[in-house]
C-alpha cells in the first residue's frame, strides 16, 4: 500500500537529516517549506476578545486553543495541500461568497500542519523551528502541545522544540494562525484594533509568509555574525554572538575564515581565538578584519565575501555562515557647503522607487524568482536603489540586491501611533502603549538584526509621513535600533519636509553612522506624491526654473515620493502567467483575467483599434510609456540640478485594487519601455531641455544643454547642436565652446537659450554632441511637436451653441466668422457646434428640431457637457448611453488612446495620449469617459482597475447625418486666445496659435487643431 504524500516527504526529510546528523558537526538546517502542509480553516474558533501577549512570552502560562472539533480536523479531508510561503487569501479568497474588491478577505483562525521527522542522532542537541515570518499571530504546536507564540508579524522568530519532539519518529507540527485585520493599500498609519488592543497595521494576508526550517545545533553555538562596515573601506568588524545553553561556562575555540563568494575559494583571512570561557547565555566577541586587496561592493560591481564562524567546545562543533561586502555609505560636506551621499568615497545620487510590499498569488511574499526579477527590473531601468516603503522587506529580495548590485532603504511599516494613545487602556486596564510600543519596537529590532549584514541596505527609516513630532518613546526606539546597528543612517521620518534652513525634529531628526547624537538638521526629505498625468511644457522653463529645482545645499535633499501617474498592468503577461499555473491560483487571479478580457474584447469589437494596438500588451505598454517618459524627465531634472541627492518614483509595484501608480505591475513586469527611464539614468550624456515641447509652427522654443557627468569628464569641449525636421532637413545648427567641471559636479549647464523655430508640422529633433577633437564623448537629444493650425477646407456655414462665448471667440480669432449664433429651434448651416449649451426638448418626445436637422444629413458636434447631451440623446433612443466615468488621477490614473482617423489629421494617431496631448491628458483637466454602446469610438479611455473601456470621442450615425460626442476638455484649450495671425507661404487660410505668452497655453494648439479638424470633417 503506497504511503500518503505527506508521510513520504516526512520520511525523505528524516533520511536526509539522518545522513547529516553526524555527532559533533552541528548547525544542521532542514527546509520544511517545500514539503506538504495542510491548510484548514477554523471559522468557528473564537479570537476577537483574546488576551494578547507581547514578547517575551512564557508559553507555559498561555491558554491552549486546540482546533474546533478536535485535532483530527487537521488530518481530515477538508482543506488544501499547500507549500510555504502560503496565505489563506491565496486559496480561499471569496470563501464567504463575495470575491468582489476587498469583500472576499478572510478574518479569523486557520491551521497549517505537517509531519516532521527527527533523527534519534539529534537527541541532546538544541532543536528549533525557525520561522522567517508569519501573519498575524502564530501559536505553534508540536505533538499537540503548545511550543511557541508570536505576534510580531512579518519578522523572524524561532521556537525551541527539543523537549517536545519524539526522536527517531515522525512528529506533528501545527501552526494556528489568527488574522484579525489588515490593509490592502499603502496606508501604514491607520491602526487596527484587535478587541481592545491597538495593533501594528500591515497588509491583510493571513498565513505562514516565509520559510520554516528545522535547525539543530550543539547547546553551545554561534547565534549570529554581524559584519560591521567602517569608513576604512577594506576593514570590517566581525561581531560574533555566542549562546551557551548549558548550566555552566565552558572553554572553546572560535575560528573565523573569510572567502570570496562564488564557488570554492581559498580563505583570504583566517583567525583562531582561544576562549577561556564561553559564559552561559549570550555573549559577543568582535574581531577586526583588514583586507587591503579586498574587492569593494558597489552597484556596478557587487563583490561579495563569506565569513564562516566555527565554534568548538565540549558540547560539539558549530558553524555559522554570513555573507557580506566591503563598502561604506555616508554623507559628506563638500566644498561650498553642499551635503552629498557618498558610496565608497565617490558621490552617488540615489534614484529609487517606493515598494509597498505587495506580491502576486499569496499577496505578501515573493518567490525567489520574483525577488530576483524585482532587482533585475530596477537595474534595467537604471535605478540604483529601491525602498521597502511603509512595510518591512523580505530577506530574499535583499539577497538578490546584494548579489546583483542594488541599494535598499527600509522601513518596518506601521511604526506610528495616534497622539491620544498614551492615556488609553485595554480591557485589563493596562495602558495600550505597553502592548503597542513593545510590539512595534520588537518588530523594528528584529528587522535590524535580520538585515544588518546586507551590503545593499544603506538607510533605515522609522515612519513615512508621520504627522507627530518625536516623543520620548520614539527617541528610545531609535537609540535601541542604532545600538544594534550603528553603521547606517537612521531617520525618524520620510515626509513633506520643512523647506527652511531651520532645525525641525519632526521632519529632520536622524542618527548618523557611529554617532549616538540626535540631529534635527542636515536631512531634508520632501514629498510631491501626486503626478501631473503626463510630461508637459511647464516642467522645464529655463536653467533655474524647472520641476525639482533647488539650491538648498546645507542639507541632504531627498525627494521621497514623486509624481504618481497611474497606468494599467501588463495584463497579457499576467494572464499568460496565471494560465500556466491554473486559473484559480491566487487571491487576485480571477480579477486580472476579467480585466484582460475587457481590453481584449474592446480591441476585437471596435473597428480600427486592433490595427493601432495589435495586442492588449501593446496597448498597456503604450499607456505605461506615459508614466515612464515623465519619470525619466523628472529624474533628469534632479540630476542636472546637482544639488538634489535623491529621487524616489511614486511608486514601484501597482496593486490590483488600490494604487496603480507603480512603474512595474504586481508581477514585477515593467509597465513600459525600460529605455524611456534608463536613458535618463546613464552616467554620462547631454541633457537637452526644451522650454516648449508642444507649440505652433513658427513659434519659438528655447533649448538648454546640461551635462550629466558621473564619469568625471573634465576640461574644454565643443558642443555641436543640430535641429532637424521629420524629413531630415536641418533647420538649426551651432557649435560653441563649453567646459566640464567633473569631480562631484554631476550636473551642470553647458549652454542656454538657443532658439529653435519649427518650420514645418510634426516632430523636430534637437540633438547635441559633446566633442573632444573629432570624437563625440557624450550626446543627447529631445523632440518637440509642432502644429500648423489651418482653417482651409472648413464648411462655409454653420451654427454655434455656446452661452459662454468661448467657441465663437476662438473661431473669430482664427478668422472663421461664417457661423450663426444658435439659441433654439432649427440650426442653420451644415454643422452645429455645441459648447456651454444644454439640450432642449421641443415637439415630439422622440424628436427635436436638432435631431430632424441631423437626420437630413447634417452634423452635430458636442464638445462640452457631453454627458448631458448623451443622456438627452439616450432618451431619444439615438445613443445607447449608460452613464459616464471620471478618469482617475495620480495613484489611480486613467489614459486616453486614439486610432487612425481623419479627425486627427496633423496630430499623432494610433497612440496613447502622451506629452503631445498634454492639453487633454494632464490631471488638472476635466477627464471623463462615456459609456457608449453604439456608434464608432475614435478615442478610447480607461480608468484605474475598472474592467471596461470608455469613449472620449465617438461618432454616432443618425439618419443621413452624424453626431460627434467629445468628452475631451477642448474648452480649456480655447480660453485665453486673444487674436489671430494669418500664416504665410502656402496660401492656405491658416492661423497660428494664441498670442498668449504663458508656457502652458502653447500646448493648447493641439486641442485647437482637433476642433478645427472636427469642423472640416463635418462636411
TORDRENNU-426506 format. One record per residue (C-alpha): x, y, z; residue in three letters. Coordinates in steps of 0.5 Angstrom, whole numbers, padded with zeros to 4 digits, always signed. Example, Ala and Ser with C-alpha at 12.3 -4.5 7.8 and 13.67 -1.06 7.14 Angstrom:
BEGIN
+0025-0009+0016ala +0027-0002+0014ser 
***
This chain:
BEGIN
+0000+0000+0000unk +0003+0007-0002unk +0005+0012+0003unk +0001+0018+0003unk +0005+0024+0000unk +0006+0028+0007unk +0009+0022+0010unk +0013+0020+0004unk +0016+0027+0005unk +0017+0027+0012unk +0021+0020+0011unk +0025+0023+0006unk +0027+0029+0011unk +0028+0024+0016unk +0033+0020+0012unk +0036+0027+0010unk +0037+0029+0017unk +0040+0022+0019unk +0045+0023+0014unk +0047+0030+0016unk +0047+0028+0024unk +0054+0026+0025unk +0056+0027+0032unk +0060+0034+0033unk +0058+0037+0026unk +0053+0042+0029unk +0048+0047+0026unk +0044+0043+0021unk +0039+0046+0017unk +0033+0043+0014unk +0028+0047+0010unk +0021+0045+0011unk +0018+0050+0007unk +0017+0045+0000unk +0014+0039+0004unk +0007+0038+0004unk +0003+0043+0009unk -0005+0042+0010unk -0009+0048+0011unk -0015+0048+0014unk -0020+0054+0016unk -0023+0054+0023unk -0028+0060+0022unk -0032+0058+0029unk -0025+0059+0033unk -0026+0065+0038unk -0021+0070+0037unk -0024+0077+0038unk -0023+0078+0045unk -0017+0074+0046unk -0012+0077+0051unk -0005+0079+0047unk +0002+0078+0049unk +0008+0082+0047unk +0015+0079+0047unk +0018+0076+0052unk +0012+0070+0053unk +0012+0065+0058unk +0009+0059+0054unk +0007+0055+0060unk +0003+0061+0062unk -0001+0061+0056unk -0008+0059+0054unk -0009+0053+0050unk -0013+0054+0044unk -0014+0047+0040unk -0018+0046+0033unk -0025+0047+0034unk -0028+0040+0033unk -0021+0037+0036unk -0014+0035+0033unk -0017+0030+0028unk -0019+0036+0024unk -0012+0037+0022unk -0011+0031+0018unk -0018+0030+0015unk -0021+0031+0008unk -0023+0039+0009unk -0017+0044+0007unk -0012+0044+0002unk -0005+0042+0001unk +0000+0048+0000unk +0007+0049+0000unk +0010+0055+0004unk +0010+0061+0004unk +0002+0061+0003unk -0003+0065+0006unk -0011+0064+0007unk -0012+0069+0002unk -0008+0065-0004unk -0013+0059-0003unk -0020+0062+0000unk -0021+0069-0003unk -0028+0070-0003unk -0030+0064+0001unk -0035+0068+0004unk -0039+0068-0003unk -0037+0075-0005unk -0030+0076-0008unk -0031+0083-0011unk -0026+0088-0009unk -0024+0087-0001unk -0030+0083+0001unk -0027+0077+0000unk -0022+0077+0005unk -0022+0072+0011unk -0021+0074+0018unk -0020+0069+0024unk -0017+0063+0025unk -0013+0058+0020unk -0009+0052+0021unk -0002+0050+0018unk +0000+0043+0019unk +0005+0038+0017unk +0010+0032+0019unk +0017+0033+0022unk +0022+0027+0022unk +0027+0028+0027unk +0033+0023+0027unk +0035+0020+0034unk +0042+0022+0033unk +0040+0029+0034unk +0038+0028+0042unk +0042+0032+0046unk +0042+0038+0041unk +0039+0044+0041unk +0033+0044+0036unk +0029+0050+0034unk +0024+0051+0029unk +0026+0058+0025unk +0020+0062+0022unk +0022+0067+0017unk +0015+0071+0018unk +0008+0069+0019unk +0002+0074+0020unk -0001+0076+0024unk -0001+0071+0031unk +0002+0064+0031unk +0001+0059+0036unk +0006+0053+0035unk +0004+0046+0037unk +0009+0040+0037unk +0005+0034+0038unk -0001+0038+0040unk +0003+0041+0046unk +0004+0049+0045unk +0011+0050+0044unk +0011+0058+0042unk +0007+0064+0041unk +0009+0070+0037unk +0005+0076+0034unk +0011+0081+0032unk +0008+0079+0025unk +0013+0079+0019unk +0019+0078+0023unk +0023+0072+0024unk +0023+0068+0031unk +0025+0061+0033unk +0022+0056+0038unk +0026+0051+0042unk +0022+0044+0041unk +0028+0040+0044unk +0024+0038+0050unk +0017+0036+0045unk +0019+0032+0040unk +0020+0025+0039unk +0027+0023+0037unk +0027+0018+0031unk +0020+0018+0030unk +0015+0023+0026unk +0012+0029+0029unk +0006+0033+0028unk +0007+0041+0027unk +0001+0045+0027unk +0001+0053+0027unk -0005+0056+0029unk -0005+0063+0025unk -0010+0069+0027unk -0011+0074+0022unk -0015+0080+0026unk -0015+0085+0021unk -0010+0089+0016unk -0010+0093+0010unk -0010+0092+0002unk -0007+0099+0000unk -0001+0103+0002unk -0003+0106+0009unk +0001+0104+0015unk -0001+0110+0020unk -0009+0107+0020unk -0008+0103+0026unk -0013+0097+0027unk -0016+0095+0034unk -0016+0087+0036unk -0021+0088+0041unk -0018+0093+0046unk -0011+0092+0043unk -0008+0097+0038unk -0004+0093+0033unk +0001+0095+0028unk -0002+0096+0021unk +0000+0091+0016unk -0002+0088+0010unk -0009+0084+0011unk -0006+0077+0009unk -0006+0071+0014unk -0001+0065+0014unk +0006+0063+0014unk +0009+0068+0010unk +0016+0066+0010unk +0020+0059+0010unk +0020+0055+0016unk +0027+0051+0018unk +0029+0046+0023unk +0035+0048+0026unk +0040+0043+0030unk +0046+0046+0034unk +0050+0044+0040unk +0048+0047+0046unk +0054+0052+0046unk +0053+0055+0039unk +0054+0061+0034unk +0048+0065+0035unk +0049+0071+0030unk +0055+0074+0026unk +0054+0082+0024unk +0059+0084+0020unk +0060+0092+0021unk +0062+0096+0015unk +0067+0102+0017unk +0070+0108+0014unk +0076+0105+0012unk +0073+0101+0006unk +0077+0095+0007unk +0076+0094+0014unk +0070+0091+0018unk +0069+0089+0025unk +0066+0082+0026unk +0061+0082+0032unk +0060+0074+0033unk +0055+0073+0038unk +0055+0066+0042unk +0050+0063+0046unk +0051+0058+0052unk +0045+0054+0053unk +0049+0049+0059unk +0049+0051+0066unk +0056+0053+0067unk +0061+0057+0063unk +0066+0052+0058unk +0072+0054+0055unk +0072+0053+0047unk +0076+0056+0041unk +0073+0061+0035unk +0075+0060+0028unk +0074+0066+0023unk +0075+0064+0016unk +0074+0070+0010unk +0073+0067+0003unk +0071+0071-0003unk +0064+0069-0006unk +0063+0065-0012unk +0065+0057-0012unk +0070+0054-0008unk +0075+0060-0006unk +0081+0059-0001unk +0081+0064+0005unk +0083+0071+0005unk +0083+0071+0012unk +0083+0067+0018unk +0084+0068+0025unk +0083+0063+0031unk +0081+0065+0038unk +0082+0061+0044unk +0076+0063+0049unk +0078+0061+0056unk +0071+0061+0058unk +0064+0062+0054unk +0059+0064+0059unk +0052+0062+0060unk +0047+0066+0056unk +0049+0070+0050unk +0056+0074+0049unk +0060+0077+0044unk +0067+0077+0041unk +0069+0083+0036unk +0075+0081+0031unk +0077+0087+0026unk +0079+0084+0019unk +0083+0088+0015unk +0084+0086+0007unk +0088+0091+0003unk +0086+0087-0003unk +0079+0087-0002unk +0074+0088-0008unk +0069+0093-0006unk +0062+0092-0006unk +0058+0097-0011unk +0052+0098-0015unk +0056+0097-0021unk +0061+0091-0018unk +0057+0087-0013unk +0063+0084-0010unk +0061+0079-0004unk +0065+0075+0001unk +0063+0070+0006unk +0065+0069+0013unk +0065+0062+0017unk +0065+0062+0024unk +0067+0056+0027unk +0066+0055+0035unk +0069+0048+0038unk +0067+0047+0045unk +0066+0040+0049unk +0059+0041+0047unk +0061+0040+0040unk +0063+0044+0034unk +0058+0049+0031unk +0059+0053+0024unk +0055+0060+0022unk +0056+0063+0015unk +0055+0070+0014unk +0055+0074+0007unk +0058+0081+0007unk +0061+0086+0003unk +0066+0091+0004unk +0063+0098+0003unk +0062+0105+0006unk +0056+0109+0005unk +0056+0116+0008unk +0054+0124+0008unk +0060+0129+0007unk +0060+0136+0006unk +0064+0138+0000unk +0067+0145-0002unk +0061+0150-0002unk +0058+0147+0004unk +0054+0142+0000unk +0052+0136+0003unk +0052+0130-0001unk +0051+0122-0001unk +0058+0118-0002unk +0059+0111-0003unk +0066+0108-0003unk +0069+0115-0003unk +0065+0117-0009unk +0059+0121-0010unk +0052+0118-0011unk +0046+0121-0013unk +0040+0116-0011unk +0035+0114-0016unk +0030+0110-0013unk +0022+0108-0012unk +0018+0106-0007unk +0015+0099-0006unk +0009+0098-0002unk +0011+0090-0001unk +0005+0087-0005unk +0006+0081-0009unk +0002+0076-0013unk -0001+0070-0012unk +0000+0070-0004unk +0000+0077-0003unk +0005+0078+0001unk +0011+0074+0000unk +0016+0074-0006unk +0018+0067-0009unk +0026+0067-0011unk +0024+0068-0018unk +0020+0074-0017unk +0025+0077-0012unk +0031+0077-0017unk +0026+0080-0022unk +0025+0086-0018unk +0032+0087-0017unk +0034+0086-0025unk +0028+0090-0027unk +0030+0096-0022unk +0037+0095-0025unk +0034+0095-0033unk +0031+0102-0031unk +0038+0105-0029unk +0036+0106-0022unk +0041+0105-0016unk +0036+0104-0010unk +0029+0101-0008unk +0025+0103-0002unk +0022+0098+0003unk +0016+0103+0004unk +0011+0103+0009unk +0013+0096+0010unk +0018+0091+0012unk +0022+0088+0007unk +0024+0081+0005unk +0030+0077+0006unk +0031+0074-0001unk +0030+0081-0004unk +0036+0083+0000unk +0040+0077-0002unk +0039+0079-0009unk +0040+0086-0008unk +0047+0084-0005unk +0048+0079-0011unk +0046+0084-0017unk +0048+0091-0014unk +0042+0095-0012unk +0042+0099-0006unk +0036+0099-0001unk +0032+0104+0004unk +0028+0100+0009unk +0022+0102+0014unk +0019+0097+0019unk +0012+0099+0017unk +0006+0101+0022unk +0011+0104+0027unk +0007+0111+0028unk +0001+0111+0033unk -0004+0116+0035unk -0002+0122+0039unk -0008+0121+0044unk -0006+0114+0045unk -0002+0115+0052unk -0008+0115+0056unk -0012+0110+0053unk -0012+0103+0057unk -0014+0096+0054unk -0019+0091+0057unk -0015+0089+0063unk -0014+0097+0065unk -0006+0097+0062unk -0004+0102+0058unk -0005+0101+0051unk +0002+0104+0050unk +0005+0098+0054unk +0003+0093+0049unk +0003+0097+0042unk +0010+0100+0044unk +0013+0093+0046unk +0011+0090+0039unk +0013+0096+0035unk +0020+0096+0038unk +0021+0089+0038unk +0019+0089+0030unk +0024+0094+0029unk +0030+0091+0033unk +0028+0084+0029unk +0029+0088+0022unk +0035+0091+0024unk +0038+0084+0027unk +0036+0080+0021unk +0038+0085+0015unk +0044+0089+0018unk +0050+0085+0015unk +0047+0086+0008unk +0051+0091+0004unk +0046+0093+0000unk +0042+0096+0006unk +0044+0103+0007unk +0039+0107+0010unk +0033+0106+0016unk +0027+0110+0017unk +0022+0109+0022unk +0016+0113+0019unk +0013+0115+0013unk +0010+0122+0013unk +0009+0122+0021unk +0005+0128+0023unk +0007+0128+0030unk +0014+0130+0033unk +0018+0125+0036unk +0017+0124+0043unk +0021+0120+0049unk +0019+0113+0046unk +0021+0115+0039unk +0028+0117+0041unk +0029+0111+0046unk +0027+0106+0040unk +0032+0110+0035unk +0037+0109+0040unk +0036+0102+0041unk +0036+0101+0034unk +0042+0105+0033unk +0045+0101+0038unk +0044+0094+0034unk +0047+0097+0028unk +0051+0104+0029unk +0054+0103+0022unk +0048+0106+0018unk +0044+0113+0017unk +0037+0112+0021unk +0032+0117+0020unk +0026+0119+0024unk +0021+0121+0018unk +0020+0121+0011unk +0016+0127+0010unk +0014+0133+0007unk +0020+0137+0010unk +0021+0144+0012unk +0024+0147+0007unk +0027+0152+0011unk +0034+0152+0014unk +0032+0151+0021unk +0032+0145+0025unk +0026+0141+0026unk +0026+0135+0029unk +0019+0132+0026unk +0022+0133+0019unk +0029+0132+0020unk +0031+0128+0026unk +0036+0123+0025unk +0042+0119+0027unk +0049+0118+0024unk +0054+0112+0023unk +0058+0111+0029unk +0055+0117+0032unk +0049+0117+0038unk +0048+0124+0038unk +0041+0126+0035unk +0041+0131+0030unk +0035+0135+0027unk +0038+0139+0022unk +0042+0136+0016unk +0037+0131+0013unk +0031+0134+0008unk +0026+0130+0006unk +0020+0133+0002unk +0015+0129-0002unk +0011+0131-0008unk +0007+0125-0009unk +0002+0127-0014unk +0004+0127-0021unk +0001+0131-0027unk -0001+0126-0031unk +0004+0127-0037unk +0010+0131-0038unk +0008+0138-0040unk +0011+0144-0042unk +0011+0147-0035unk +0016+0142-0032unk +0022+0146-0035unk +0022+0153-0037unk +0029+0155-0036unk +0036+0154-0033unk +0034+0156-0026unk +0026+0154-0027unk +0024+0147-0027unk +0021+0142-0023unk +0025+0140-0017unk +0030+0146-0018unk +0033+0147-0011unk +0039+0151-0008unk +0039+0148-0001unk +0046+0146+0000unk +0046+0146+0007unk +0042+0139+0008unk +0042+0133+0004unk +0036+0134-0001unk +0032+0127-0002unk +0025+0127-0005unk +0022+0121-0002unk +0015+0121-0006unk +0015+0124-0013unk +0010+0124-0019unk +0005+0119-0018unk +0002+0117-0025unk -0003+0111-0025unk -0003+0106-0031unk -0005+0099-0032unk -0001+0093-0031unk +0002+0088-0037unk -0005+0085-0037unk -0003+0080-0042unk +0004+0078-0039unk +0000+0077-0032unk -0006+0073-0036unk +0000+0068-0039unk +0003+0067-0032unk -0004+0065-0029unk -0006+0061-0034unk +0001+0057-0034unk -0001+0055-0026unk -0008+0055-0026unk -0014+0060-0027unk -0016+0060-0019unk -0009+0060-0016unk -0008+0067-0012unk -0013+0072-0009unk -0013+0077-0015unk -0012+0072-0021unk -0020+0072-0023unk -0020+0080-0023unk -0014+0080-0027unk -0017+0075-0032unk -0023+0079-0033unk -0019+0086-0033unk -0015+0083-0039unk -0022+0080-0043unk -0025+0087-0042unk -0019+0090-0046unk -0018+0085-0051unk -0026+0085-0053unk -0025+0092-0054unk -0019+0092-0059unk -0023+0086-0062unk -0030+0089-0063unk -0028+0096-0064unk -0026+0098-0071unk -0019+0101-0072unk -0016+0100-0065unk -0013+0093-0067unk -0009+0096-0072unk -0007+0101-0068unk -0005+0096-0062unk -0005+0089-0064unk -0005+0086-0057unk -0007+0088-0050unk +0000+0088-0049unk +0002+0093-0054unk -0004+0098-0051unk -0002+0097-0044unk +0006+0098-0045unk +0004+0105-0049unk +0000+0107-0043unk +0006+0105-0039unk +0010+0110-0043unk +0007+0116-0041unk +0009+0115-0034unk +0016+0113-0036unk +0017+0119-0040unk +0015+0123-0035unk +0019+0120-0029unk +0025+0120-0034unk +0025+0127-0035unk +0024+0128-0028unk +0030+0124-0026unk +0034+0128-0031unk +0032+0135-0028unk +0034+0132-0021unk +0041+0130-0024unk +0042+0136-0028unk +0041+0141-0021unk +0047+0138-0018unk +0044+0140-0011unk +0039+0135-0010unk +0041+0128-0007unk +0036+0123-0008unk +0029+0122-0012unk +0024+0117-0011unk +0019+0115-0016unk +0012+0114-0013unk +0012+0108-0014unk +0014+0101-0015unk +0009+0096-0016unk +0002+0097-0017unk -0003+0094-0013unk -0009+0090-0016unk -0015+0094-0012unk -0012+0101-0010unk -0006+0104-0013unk -0004+0104-0020unk +0002+0109-0020unk +0007+0104-0020unk +0012+0103-0026unk +0012+0096-0025unk +0006+0091-0024unk +0005+0087-0018unk +0008+0081-0022unk +0014+0086-0023unk +0014+0087-0030unk +0016+0094-0033unk +0010+0097-0035unk +0013+0101-0041unk +0019+0101-0045unk +0025+0101-0040unk +0030+0105-0044unk +0025+0111-0043unk +0027+0112-0036unk +0034+0108-0037unk +0037+0113-0042unk +0036+0119-0037unk +0040+0115-0031unk +0046+0114-0036unk +0052+0116-0032unk +0054+0121-0038unk +0050+0124-0043unk +0048+0131-0045unk +0041+0133-0043unk +0037+0137-0048unk +0032+0141-0045unk +0027+0145-0049unk +0022+0150-0046unk +0017+0148-0050unk +0016+0141-0053unk +0009+0143-0056unk +0008+0149-0060unk +0005+0152-0067unk +0009+0152-0073unk +0013+0159-0073unk +0013+0159-0065unk +0020+0159-0061unk +0023+0154-0056unk +0029+0155-0053unk +0034+0150-0052unk +0038+0149-0046unk +0044+0144-0045unk +0046+0141-0039unk +0052+0136-0038unk +0050+0129-0034unk +0057+0127-0031unk +0058+0122-0027unk +0064+0120-0031unk +0069+0125-0028unk +0069+0129-0035unk +0074+0135-0035unk +0076+0141-0039unk +0074+0145-0045unk +0070+0142-0050unk +0066+0144-0056unk +0058+0143-0056unk +0055+0142-0063unk +0048+0143-0064unk +0043+0141-0069unk +0036+0141-0070unk +0032+0137-0076unk +0025+0136-0078unk +0022+0130-0080unk +0024+0130-0087unk +0031+0130-0084unk +0032+0138-0086unk +0037+0142-0082unk +0033+0148-0079unk +0039+0150-0074unk +0046+0148-0073unk +0051+0152-0068unk +0058+0150-0065unk +0060+0153-0059unk +0066+0152-0053unk +0064+0149-0047unk +0067+0147-0040unk +0066+0141-0036unk +0068+0141-0029unk +0068+0134-0027unk +0069+0131-0020unk +0063+0132-0015unk +0059+0136-0020unk +0055+0131-0023unk +0050+0136-0027unk +0052+0143-0030unk +0049+0148-0035unk +0053+0148-0041unk +0049+0153-0046unk +0043+0156-0045unk +0037+0160-0049unk +0039+0157-0056unk +0032+0159-0061unk +0029+0153-0064unk +0024+0155-0069unk +0020+0149-0072unk +0019+0151-0080unk +0014+0145-0081unk +0009+0141-0078unk +0011+0135-0074unk +0017+0133-0070unk +0023+0137-0069unk +0029+0133-0066unk +0034+0137-0063unk +0041+0133-0062unk +0047+0136-0058unk +0054+0132-0058unk +0060+0134-0054unk +0066+0134-0058unk +0074+0133-0056unk +0077+0134-0062unk +0073+0130-0068unk +0071+0125-0063unk +0064+0125-0059unk +0065+0124-0052unk +0057+0125-0050unk +0051+0126-0053unk +0043+0127-0052unk +0037+0129-0056unk +0030+0132-0055unk +0024+0133-0059unk +0019+0138-0060unk +0012+0137-0063unk +0009+0143-0068unk +0002+0144-0070unk +0000+0148-0077unk -0006+0151-0075unk -0011+0151-0081unk -0018+0153-0083unk -0017+0151-0090unk -0023+0147-0092unk -0028+0149-0087unk -0035+0148-0089unk -0038+0155-0091unk -0043+0156-0086unk -0045+0153-0079unk -0048+0155-0072unk -0045+0155-0065unk -0049+0154-0059unk -0045+0157-0053unk -0047+0161-0048unk -0040+0162-0045unk -0038+0166-0052unk -0031+0161-0052unk -0033+0158-0058unk -0035+0164-0062unk -0029+0168-0059unk -0024+0163-0061unk -0027+0162-0068unk -0027+0169-0070unk -0019+0169-0067unk -0017+0165-0073unk -0021+0168-0078unk -0027+0164-0078unk -0034+0168-0078unk -0038+0165-0082unk -0043+0162-0077unk -0049+0164-0073unk -0051+0164-0066unk -0055+0158-0064unk -0061+0160-0059unk -0066+0155-0060unk -0070+0152-0066unk -0067+0149-0072unk -0060+0150-0073unk -0057+0154-0080unk -0052+0151-0084unk -0048+0145-0084unk -0046+0144-0077unk -0048+0145-0070unk -0042+0146-0065unk -0044+0146-0058unk -0041+0148-0052unk -0044+0151-0046unk -0051+0150-0048unk -0056+0145-0045unk -0060+0140-0050unk -0067+0143-0051unk -0074+0139-0052unk -0079+0141-0057unk -0085+0138-0060unk -0085+0130-0061unk -0082+0127-0054unk -0077+0123-0059unk -0076+0128-0064unk -0073+0135-0063unk -0071+0140-0069unk -0064+0139-0068unk -0065+0131-0069unk -0069+0133-0075unk -0064+0137-0078unk -0058+0132-0076unk -0063+0126-0080unk -0063+0130-0086unk -0055+0130-0087unk -0052+0135-0082unk -0047+0134-0077unk -0048+0136-0069unk -0041+0137-0066unk -0042+0137-0058unk -0035+0139-0055unk -0038+0141-0048unk -0043+0138-0043unk -0042+0131-0047unk -0045+0127-0041unk -0052+0132-0041unk -0052+0131-0049unk -0051+0124-0048unk -0057+0123-0043unk -0061+0127-0047unk -0060+0123-0054unk -0061+0117-0050unk -0068+0119-0048unk -0069+0120-0055unk -0066+0113-0057unk -0061+0115-0061unk -0055+0113-0057unk -0054+0107-0052unk -0051+0111-0046unk -0050+0108-0039unk -0047+0114-0035unk -0040+0116-0035unk -0034+0115-0031unk -0029+0120-0028unk -0022+0118-0030unk -0017+0117-0024unk -0011+0122-0023unk -0005+0120-0019unk -0005+0114-0016unk -0011+0111-0019unk -0010+0114-0026unk -0013+0114-0033unk -0011+0114-0040unk -0013+0116-0047unk -0012+0113-0053unk -0013+0114-0061unk -0014+0110-0067unk -0012+0113-0074unk -0018+0117-0076unk -0019+0124-0081unk -0021+0128-0074unk -0014+0127-0072unk -0010+0130-0079unk -0004+0134-0077unk -0004+0130-0070unk -0001+0124-0067unk -0005+0118-0069unk -0005+0111-0067unk -0002+0112-0060unk -0004+0113-0053unk -0004+0121-0051unk +0003+0123-0048unk +0006+0129-0048unk +0004+0131-0055unk -0003+0131-0052unk -0002+0134-0045unk -0007+0139-0046unk -0012+0134-0045unk -0008+0128-0041unk -0006+0133-0035unk -0009+0131-0029unk -0012+0139-0028unk -0016+0138-0034unk -0023+0135-0034unk -0023+0128-0035unk -0029+0124-0037unk -0030+0118-0041unk -0037+0116-0043unk -0040+0109-0043unk -0043+0109-0050unk -0045+0102-0053unk -0047+0104-0060unk -0043+0109-0066unk -0036+0109-0067unk -0031+0110-0062unk -0025+0115-0064unk -0021+0116-0057unk -0022+0111-0052unk -0020+0111-0045unk -0019+0107-0039unk -0019+0109-0031unk -0016+0105-0025unk -0018+0098-0025unk -0025+0098-0028unk -0025+0093-0033unk -0028+0097-0038unk -0026+0102-0044unk -0030+0108-0045unk -0031+0113-0050unk -0028+0120-0050unk -0030+0122-0057unk -0035+0118-0061unk -0039+0119-0068unk -0046+0116-0068unk -0049+0116-0075unk -0057+0119-0074unk -0061+0118-0081unk -0056+0121-0086unk -0053+0125-0081unk -0048+0124-0075unk -0047+0126-0068unk -0040+0127-0065unk -0040+0127-0058unk -0033+0129-0055unk -0031+0129-0047unk -0024+0131-0048unk -0023+0138-0045unk -0023+0142-0051unk -0026+0148-0048unk -0019+0149-0043unk -0015+0150-0050unk -0019+0155-0052unk -0019+0160-0046unk -0014+0166-0047unk -0014+0166-0054unk -0013+0174-0056unk -0012+0175-0063unk -0011+0172-0070unk -0005+0172-0074unk -0005+0169-0081unk +0000+0164-0084unk +0004+0166-0090unk +0007+0162-0095unk +0003+0156-0098unk -0004+0161-0099unk -0008+0157-0094unk -0013+0160-0090unk -0008+0159-0084unk -0008+0161-0077unk -0003+0161-0071unk -0004+0160-0064unk -0005+0164-0059unk -0001+0170-0057unk -0002+0169-0050unk +0005+0168-0048unk +0004+0163-0042unk +0008+0157-0043unk +0003+0152-0041unk -0002+0155-0046unk +0003+0154-0052unk +0001+0146-0052unk -0007+0148-0053unk -0005+0149-0060unk -0007+0141-0060unk -0014+0142-0058unk -0015+0148-0062unk -0013+0144-0068unk -0017+0138-0066unk -0023+0143-0066unk -0022+0146-0073unk -0021+0138-0075unk -0028+0137-0073unk -0031+0143-0077unk -0027+0141-0083unk -0029+0133-0082unk -0037+0135-0081unk -0037+0136-0089unk 
***
